[in-house]
Amino acid sequence: MFSRRDFFKGAGAVAVSAAAVSKAGAATLPEAMLMDSPRTVVPPPPPNGRPFNPVVTLNGWSLPWRMNNGVKEFHLVAEPVVRELAPGMKANLWGYNGQSPGPTIEVVEGDRVRIFVTNKLPEQTSVHWHGQRLPNGMDGVTGLTQPGIAPGKTFVYEFVAKRPGTFMYHPHADEMTQMAMGMMGFWVTHPKDPSLHAVDRDFVFLLSAYDVEPGSYTPKTNTMLDFNLWTFNSRVFPGIDSLHVRQNDKVRIRVGNLTMTNHPIHMHGHEFVVTGTDGGWTPPASRWPEVTTDIAVGQMRAIEFVATDLGDWALHCHKSHHTMNAMGHGVPNLIGVDHRGVAEKINKIVPGYMVMGEKGGSMGGMEMPLPENTLPMMTGEGPFGGVEMGGMFTVLKVRKDQKRGDYSDPGWYKHPAGTVAYEWTGELPAPQRSASAGGQSMPLVKKPDVEVTVRKPSGGNGHHGH
């Protein structure tokens, strides 16, 4: 049996695996390939079937298949997994084929697809193919369109990938628990014509969120909104890989949202257009330039842009709490109080106390002791010091000399002389400040001073029945 690592050494290994399916083997389950690394794995070109341009799953991988009498067969295994959210922290999640999210499934418009799903969870499950047009009995809703897949059992889903686009898969069985534990994955149906919607680089990732208490390993599944770990493909900054592109590449980024809230995804340095949703490709006449697109729960957005400007550009959710790790929500705001030198003493009396912002030092620079398996709230080192981010944050690296098809990290951007913000040490002009905000629209009317005299009623408690 191929190991996951051997399988991805090159396209040759994939071709050998596909060719090794004998007539006897065709009646058996296809290989259930596993992934044990959180790194981004760039898939090789398709070894058989119709050609397509593979996507690159951020901190993830694409699931290999075998061809069986013209049918593209995949094998998903629903199982408990251990996912490294970032170096220094792991979580006990549920996922597919060794990871959460599960592997990306890539097919071509018109492919007949057969997916074997083996359940190694402690409870029944199913798989819903989010956004697909398929026979009702293949839609994956436990109790409504199929019986649940019991632990230890394998079910088969089979349908034709009718329309190109970007989709997701996830359970419709004990959904609150199973999705909160990380059961989800991406699905891409490529167009028959590889030149249609073609781009130079095509990235995909899912948004997910977890509530893992400091020092623990397993998410709390009953949380509705107060999550403390916001992730791109179940990774948090600084554990999220950066996106590496060549200057003037046409780039597509596909993002799916299976969290409990919306996420305004913002990109620095470039404007983009939304070219696709989970409902299909958007007509060109309907597009307009943006630098932030809001992705609601259960939605997918594909954005496209030309990477014209060199540099290291931030890509992140614009909800500020979503770019922090292990975020506590009961921290008092003590801005304006000088806490220098006393935070450590107070922490001995009030566990979890921390200075927010003013005079206490930034949260990213605090070196307070953390429980085992807990990440700092804000962390990450850049070329100029602490980045002070976490959660849904990564970097788009645009380079002139990044070769086509090369997704390796080019390192930090080398700024041309005179293009970095710097400290001013000269004389400063007097700043202009507004002394009467709103004064023109609602002018203050000067009234004569009024003396207010309060006389306390005598007798009893001053409460009367009339």
C-alpha positions as CSV (number, residue, x, y, z in Angstrom):
1,M,0.0,0.0,0.0
2,F,1.3,3.4,-0.9
3,S,2.1,5.8,1.9
4,R,0.8,9.3,1.5
5,R,4.3,10.7,1.2
6,D,5.3,8.2,-1.5
7,F,2.1,9.0,-3.4
8,F,2.9,12.6,-3.7
9,K,6.5,12.3,-4.8
10,G,5.4,13.0,-8.4
11,A,2.9,12.4,-11.1
12,G,4.6,9.1,-11.9
13,A,3.6,7.7,-8.6
14,V,0.0,8.7,-9.3
15,A,0.1,7.1,-12.8
16,V,1.5,3.8,-11.3
17,S,-1.2,3.8,-8.7
18,A,-3.9,4.2,-11.3
19,A,-2.4,1.6,-13.7
20,A,-2.1,-0.9,-10.8
21,V,-5.9,-1.4,-10.6
22,S,-6.5,-4.9,-12.0
23,K,-9.8,-6.4,-12.9
24,A,-9.9,-8.1,-9.6
25,G,-9.0,-4.9,-7.9
26,A,-11.7,-3.0,-9.7
27,A,-14.3,-4.7,-7.6
28,T,-12.6,-3.5,-4.4
29,L,-12.4,-0.2,-2.7
30,P,-10.0,2.3,-4.2
31,E,-7.0,3.2,-2.1
32,A,-7.8,5.5,0.9
33,M,-4.9,7.9,0.7
34,L,-3.9,9.7,4.0
35,M,-2.2,13.0,4.7
36,D,-0.3,13.5,7.9
37,S,1.4,16.9,7.2
38,P,-0.1,20.4,7.4
39,R,2.0,21.7,4.6
40,T,0.6,22.9,1.3
41,V,0.9,20.0,-1.3
42,V,0.9,21.1,-4.9
43,P,-0.8,18.4,-6.9
44,P,0.8,16.9,-10.0
45,P,-1.0,17.2,-13.4
46,P,-3.9,14.7,-13.8
47,P,-2.4,11.3,-14.7
48,N,-5.6,10.1,-16.6
49,G,-9.0,11.3,-17.5
50,R,-9.7,14.6,-19.1
51,P,-7.1,17.3,-18.6
52,F,-7.5,20.2,-16.2
53,N,-5.5,22.8,-14.4
54,P,-5.2,21.7,-10.7
55,V,-5.9,24.0,-7.8
56,V,-3.5,24.5,-4.9
57,T,-5.2,23.9,-1.5
58,L,-3.6,26.1,1.2
59,N,-2.2,23.9,3.9
60,G,-3.9,21.0,2.3
61,W,-3.9,18.6,-0.7
62,S,-6.0,17.1,-3.5
63,L,-7.4,13.6,-3.2
64,P,-6.1,11.1,-5.8
65,W,-8.5,8.9,-7.7
66,R,-8.5,5.8,-9.9
67,M,-10.3,5.3,-13.2
68,N,-12.7,2.3,-13.3
69,N,-14.4,1.7,-16.6
70,G,-14.6,5.4,-17.3
71,V,-15.8,6.3,-13.7
72,K,-13.5,8.5,-11.5
73,E,-13.4,6.8,-8.1
74,F,-12.4,8.4,-4.8
75,H,-12.3,7.0,-1.3
76,L,-13.1,9.3,1.7
77,V,-12.6,8.1,5.2
78,A,-14.4,10.0,8.0
79,E,-12.3,9.7,11.1
80,P,-10.9,11.4,14.2
81,V,-7.7,13.3,13.3
82,V,-5.1,15.4,15.1
83,R,-4.6,18.7,13.3
84,E,-1.7,21.0,14.0
85,L,-3.3,24.4,14.1
86,A,0.1,26.1,14.3
87,P,3.5,25.0,15.6
88,G,3.0,24.6,19.4
89,M,-0.7,23.7,19.3
90,K,-2.7,20.6,18.1
91,A,-6.4,19.9,18.3
92,N,-8.4,16.7,18.4
93,L,-10.7,17.1,15.4
94,W,-12.8,15.0,13.1
95,G,-12.0,15.0,9.4
96,Y,-11.3,12.9,6.4
97,N,-8.3,10.9,5.3
98,G,-6.1,12.0,8.1
99,Q,-6.8,15.8,8.0
100,S,-9.3,18.5,8.7
101,P,-10.5,19.9,6.4
102,G,-10.5,16.8,4.2
103,P,-8.7,16.7,0.9
104,T,-9.9,18.8,-2.1
105,I,-11.8,16.7,-4.7
106,E,-11.1,17.8,-8.3
107,V,-13.1,16.5,-11.3
108,V,-14.0,17.7,-14.8
109,E,-17.4,18.8,-16.0
110,G,-19.3,15.8,-17.3
111,D,-17.2,13.3,-15.2
112,R,-19.1,10.4,-13.7
113,V,-17.9,10.3,-10.1
114,R,-18.1,7.5,-7.6
115,I,-17.1,8.4,-4.0
116,F,-16.8,5.6,-1.4
117,V,-17.3,7.0,2.1
118,T,-16.0,4.8,5.0
119,N,-17.1,5.9,8.5
120,K,-14.6,5.5,11.3
121,L,-16.3,7.9,13.6
122,P,-18.0,6.8,16.9
123,E,-21.4,7.8,15.4
124,Q,-23.3,7.8,12.1
125,T,-22.5,10.3,9.5
126,S,-23.3,11.3,5.8
127,V,-21.8,13.5,3.2
128,H,-23.7,16.4,1.6
129,W,-22.2,17.6,-1.7
130,H,-22.9,21.3,-1.1
131,G,-24.2,23.1,-4.3
132,Q,-24.1,20.1,-6.6
133,R,-26.9,19.1,-9.0
134,L,-27.4,15.4,-8.5
135,P,-30.0,12.7,-7.9
136,N,-32.0,13.4,-4.7
137,G,-30.9,10.2,-3.1
138,M,-27.2,11.2,-3.5
139,D,-27.7,14.5,-1.6
140,G,-26.4,13.2,1.7
141,V,-29.1,14.3,4.2
142,T,-29.4,11.6,6.9
143,G,-33.0,10.5,7.4
144,L,-34.3,12.5,4.5
145,T,-32.5,11.2,1.4
146,Q,-30.5,8.2,2.9
147,P,-30.0,6.2,6.1
148,G,-27.0,7.4,8.1
149,I,-23.6,5.7,7.5
150,A,-23.2,3.6,10.7
151,P,-19.7,3.3,12.3
152,G,-17.6,0.8,10.4
153,K,-19.8,0.9,7.3
154,T,-19.0,2.2,3.8
155,F,-21.6,3.9,1.5
156,V,-21.2,4.8,-2.2
157,Y,-22.3,8.1,-3.8
158,E,-22.4,8.3,-7.6
159,F,-23.4,11.1,-9.9
160,V,-22.3,13.2,-12.9
161,A,-20.5,16.4,-12.2
162,K,-22.9,18.5,-14.2
163,R,-21.7,22.0,-13.9
164,P,-18.2,23.6,-13.5
165,G,-17.6,25.6,-10.4
166,T,-16.5,25.5,-6.7
167,F,-18.4,23.5,-4.1
168,M,-17.9,22.1,-0.6
169,Y,-18.7,18.8,1.2
170,H,-19.7,18.3,4.8
171,P,-22.0,16.0,6.9
172,H,-25.7,16.4,7.3
173,A,-25.8,14.1,10.4
174,D,-25.4,15.5,13.9
175,E,-24.2,18.5,12.1
176,M,-23.6,20.8,15.1
177,T,-21.1,18.3,16.5
178,Q,-19.5,17.0,13.3
179,M,-19.0,20.4,11.6
180,A,-17.8,22.0,14.9
181,M,-15.2,19.2,15.0
182,G,-13.9,20.1,11.6
183,M,-15.7,17.8,9.1
184,M,-15.6,19.6,5.8
185,G,-13.8,19.8,2.5
186,F,-13.5,21.5,-0.9
187,W,-14.8,20.3,-4.3
188,V,-13.8,21.8,-7.6
189,T,-15.4,20.9,-10.9
190,H,-13.2,22.1,-13.7
191,P,-14.7,23.1,-17.1
192,K,-14.4,20.7,-20.1
193,D,-12.2,23.3,-21.9
194,P,-9.1,23.9,-19.7
195,S,-8.7,27.3,-21.4
196,L,-12.0,28.4,-20.0
197,H,-11.7,30.6,-16.9
198,A,-7.9,29.8,-17.0
199,V,-5.6,31.5,-14.5
200,D,-1.9,31.2,-13.7
201,R,-2.4,30.3,-10.0
202,D,-5.6,28.9,-8.4
203,F,-5.7,28.7,-4.6
204,V,-8.5,27.2,-2.4
205,F,-9.2,27.1,1.3
206,L,-12.1,26.9,3.8
207,L,-12.9,29.1,6.7
208,S,-13.6,27.3,10.0
209,A,-13.7,28.2,13.7
210,Y,-13.1,26.3,16.9
211,D,-13.5,26.9,20.6
212,V,-10.6,25.2,22.3
213,E,-10.1,26.3,25.9
214,P,-6.4,27.1,26.8
215,G,-4.6,24.0,27.8
216,S,-7.1,21.6,26.2
217,Y,-7.2,19.8,22.9
218,T,-10.8,19.2,21.9
219,P,-13.2,21.9,20.7
220,K,-16.4,22.7,22.5
221,T,-19.1,21.8,20.1
222,N,-22.0,23.8,21.7
223,T,-20.4,27.2,21.0
224,M,-22.5,29.4,18.8
225,L,-20.4,32.6,18.3
226,D,-17.7,33.0,20.9
227,F,-15.0,31.0,19.2
228,N,-11.4,31.6,20.1
229,L,-9.6,30.1,17.0
230,W,-10.5,31.4,13.6
231,T,-8.8,29.5,10.8
232,F,-7.9,29.2,7.1
233,N,-8.1,25.4,6.4
234,S,-7.9,24.7,10.2
235,R,-4.6,26.6,10.5
236,V,-4.1,29.9,12.3
237,F,-1.4,32.5,11.8
238,P,1.6,32.1,12.0
239,G,0.9,28.5,10.9
240,I,-0.9,29.5,7.7
241,D,1.2,29.2,4.6
242,S,1.7,32.3,2.5
243,L,0.5,32.5,-1.2
244,H,3.5,32.7,-3.6
245,V,2.9,34.2,-7.0
246,R,4.8,35.6,-9.9
247,Q,4.4,39.3,-10.8
248,N,1.7,39.8,-13.4
249,D,0.2,36.3,-12.8
250,K,-3.5,36.1,-13.1
251,V,-4.5,34.7,-9.7
252,R,-7.7,33.2,-8.4
253,I,-8.5,32.6,-4.7
254,R,-11.5,30.5,-3.9
255,V,-12.8,30.7,-0.3
256,G,-15.6,28.7,1.3
257,N,-17.2,29.6,4.6
258,L,-18.5,26.8,7.0
259,T,-18.2,28.8,10.2
260,M,-21.1,30.3,12.2
261,T,-20.6,33.9,11.0
262,N,-19.7,35.9,8.0
263,H,-16.1,36.9,7.1
264,P,-15.1,40.1,5.2
265,I,-11.9,38.8,3.5
266,H,-9.6,41.7,2.7
267,M,-6.6,41.8,0.5
268,H,-3.9,44.5,0.6
269,G,-2.2,46.0,-2.4
270,H,-4.5,44.9,-5.2
271,E,-8.2,45.2,-6.1
272,F,-10.0,42.1,-7.3
273,V,-13.4,41.1,-8.8
274,V,-15.7,38.3,-7.6
275,T,-15.8,35.9,-10.5
276,G,-17.6,32.9,-8.9
277,T,-20.0,31.8,-6.2
278,D,-21.1,28.4,-5.1
279,G,-23.9,29.0,-7.6
280,G,-21.5,29.3,-10.6
281,W,-19.5,31.8,-12.5
282,T,-20.6,35.4,-12.3
283,P,-21.3,37.1,-15.7
284,P,-18.5,39.6,-16.5
285,A,-21.0,42.5,-16.7
286,S,-22.0,41.9,-13.1
287,R,-18.5,42.4,-11.6
288,W,-17.0,45.4,-9.9
289,P,-13.6,46.1,-8.3
290,E,-13.3,45.5,-4.5
291,V,-10.6,45.0,-1.9
292,T,-12.9,43.3,0.6
293,T,-15.6,40.7,-0.1
294,D,-18.0,39.5,2.6
295,I,-18.5,35.7,2.6
296,A,-21.6,34.6,4.5
297,V,-22.2,31.2,6.1
298,G,-22.5,28.4,3.6
299,Q,-21.2,30.6,0.8
300,M,-18.2,30.4,-1.5
301,R,-16.5,33.3,-3.3
302,A,-13.9,33.1,-6.1
303,I,-11.9,36.3,-6.5
304,E,-9.5,37.1,-9.3
305,F,-6.8,39.8,-9.9
306,V,-3.6,40.4,-11.7
307,A,-0.6,40.4,-9.2
308,T,0.9,43.6,-10.6
309,D,2.6,45.0,-7.5
310,L,5.6,43.4,-5.8
311,G,5.7,42.9,-2.1
312,D,4.4,41.0,0.9
313,W,0.7,41.8,1.0
314,A,-1.6,40.9,3.9
315,L,-4.7,38.8,3.2
316,H,-7.0,38.4,6.2
317,C,-10.5,38.6,7.7
318,H,-11.3,42.2,8.6
319,K,-13.1,41.3,11.8
320,S,-10.4,42.3,14.3
321,H,-11.1,39.5,16.7
322,H,-10.7,37.0,13.9
323,T,-7.0,37.8,13.6
324,M,-6.2,36.8,17.1
325,N,-5.6,33.3,18.7
326,A,-7.0,32.0,22.0
327,M,-9.1,35.1,22.3
328,G,-10.7,35.7,25.7
329,H,-13.9,37.8,25.8
330,G,-14.1,38.8,29.4
331,V,-11.0,41.0,29.5
332,P,-11.5,44.4,31.1
333,N,-10.5,47.5,29.1
334,L,-8.1,49.5,31.3
335,I,-6.7,51.8,28.7
336,G,-5.5,55.0,30.4
337,V,-4.1,53.2,33.4
338,D,-0.3,52.8,33.7
339,H,0.3,49.1,34.4
340,R,4.0,48.9,33.7
341,G,5.7,46.4,36.0
342,V,2.5,45.3,37.8
343,A,0.9,42.9,35.3
344,E,2.9,40.0,36.5
345,K,2.0,40.7,40.1
346,I,-1.7,41.1,39.3
347,N,-1.7,37.9,37.3
348,K,-0.8,35.9,40.4
349,I,-3.9,37.2,42.1
350,V,-6.2,37.4,39.0
351,P,-5.4,34.5,36.6
352,G,-5.8,35.5,33.0
353,Y,-5.3,39.2,33.7
354,M,-3.6,41.0,30.8
355,V,-2.9,44.6,29.9
356,M,-4.7,45.8,26.8
357,G,-2.8,48.2,24.7
358,E,-1.7,51.4,26.5
359,K,1.6,51.5,28.4
360,G,1.5,47.8,29.2
361,G,3.1,46.7,26.0
362,S,1.5,45.1,23.0
363,M,-0.2,41.7,23.4
364,G,2.2,40.2,20.9
365,G,5.2,41.2,22.9
366,M,3.9,39.8,26.3
367,E,5.7,36.8,27.6
368,M,3.1,35.6,30.1
369,P,3.1,31.9,30.9
370,L,0.7,29.9,28.8
371,P,-1.0,26.6,29.5
372,E,0.2,23.6,27.5
373,N,-1.0,23.4,23.9
374,T,-2.0,27.1,23.8
375,L,-1.0,29.7,21.3
376,P,-0.3,33.4,22.2
377,M,-3.2,35.7,21.2
378,M,-1.0,37.7,18.7
379,T,2.3,36.4,17.4
380,G,4.4,36.0,14.3
381,E,7.7,37.6,13.4
382,G,8.2,39.6,10.2
383,P,11.3,41.4,8.8
384,F,10.6,44.4,11.0
385,G,9.6,42.7,14.2
386,G,6.4,41.3,15.6
387,V,3.5,41.1,13.2
388,E,1.0,40.9,16.2
389,M,-1.6,38.8,14.3
390,G,-3.3,35.5,14.7
391,G,-6.2,33.6,13.3
392,M,-7.4,34.3,9.8
393,F,-4.3,36.1,8.5
394,T,-1.7,35.2,5.9
395,V,0.5,36.9,3.2
396,L,0.4,37.2,-0.5
397,K,4.0,37.3,-1.8
398,V,4.4,38.8,-5.3
399,R,7.8,38.3,-6.8
400,K,9.3,39.2,-10.2
401,D,11.5,36.1,-10.4
402,Q,9.0,33.5,-9.1
403,K,9.0,30.8,-11.8
404,R,5.8,29.6,-13.2
405,G,4.6,26.6,-11.3
406,D,6.9,27.4,-8.4
407,Y,5.1,27.6,-5.1
408,S,8.1,27.7,-2.8
409,D,8.5,30.5,-0.3
410,P,10.7,33.3,-1.7
411,G,11.5,34.8,1.7
412,W,10.8,38.4,2.7
413,Y,10.4,41.1,0.2
414,K,13.5,43.3,-0.3
415,H,12.1,46.8,-0.5
416,P,13.7,49.3,-2.9
417,A,15.5,52.2,-1.2
418,G,13.1,55.0,-0.1
419,T,10.0,52.8,-0.2
420,V,9.7,51.9,3.5
421,A,7.9,54.1,6.1
422,Y,10.4,55.7,8.4
423,E,10.6,57.8,11.6
424,W,10.4,61.6,11.2
425,T,12.9,63.5,13.4
426,G,12.4,67.0,12.0
427,E,10.2,69.9,13.1
428,L,6.5,69.1,13.1
429,P,3.8,71.6,12.0
430,A,1.0,72.3,14.5
431,P,-1.7,69.6,14.0
432,Q,-5.1,70.8,13.0
433,R,-7.9,69.5,15.3
434,S,-11.6,69.9,15.3
435,A,-12.9,71.7,18.4
436,S,-16.6,71.5,17.5
437,A,-17.5,68.3,15.7
438,G,-21.0,68.6,14.4
439,G,-21.2,72.2,15.6
440,Q,-22.4,73.6,12.2
441,S,-25.2,71.1,11.7
442,M,-26.3,71.2,15.4
443,P,-24.9,74.4,17.0
444,L,-24.9,74.6,20.7
445,V,-27.3,77.2,22.0
446,K,-25.9,79.1,25.1
447,K,-28.5,79.2,27.8
448,P,-28.4,81.2,31.0
449,D,-27.1,79.4,34.0
450,V,-29.9,77.8,36.0
451,E,-29.5,77.0,39.7
452,V,-31.1,73.8,40.7
453,T,-32.4,73.4,44.3
454,V,-33.4,70.0,45.6
455,R,-35.6,69.9,48.6
456,K,-36.1,66.5,50.4
457,P,-39.7,65.8,51.5
458,S,-40.1,65.7,55.2
459,G,-41.6,62.8,57.0
460,G,-41.7,59.1,56.1
461,N,-39.7,57.8,53.3
462,G,-40.9,60.3,50.7
463,H,-43.1,57.8,48.9
464,H,-46.7,58.9,48.5
465,G,-49.7,57.1,47.2
466,H,-50.9,59.8,44.8
